[in-house]
């Protein structure tokens, strides 16, 4: 079995907080749910695929029922924060936005 990625997904709703983590054990992969109230639950899975499917379904349920995704830790980005740094040169060609590329003829007997 491939190693399950480490990290924590945090969700909040009002004053409540949930942390979702993955762990590898000798028996398989484990999905851990830790509540801010101190309670925790764990779910064992035979395969990584089953764990990821369950986690995705759980996250969809949380979001549909009013929970908000707060963040993932650890933050794996490196370098400076690009989204807050202005671009020195605009990379987009604004004058071509929305234009379709010219059509090319596909006739077999077309000699150019």
Secondary structure, 3 states (H helix, E strand, C coil): CCCCCCCEEEEEECCEEEEEEEEEECCEEEEEEEECCCCEEEEEECCHHHHHHHHHHHHHHHHHCCCEEEEEECCCCCCCCHHHCCCCCCCCCHHHCCCCCCCCCCCCCCCC
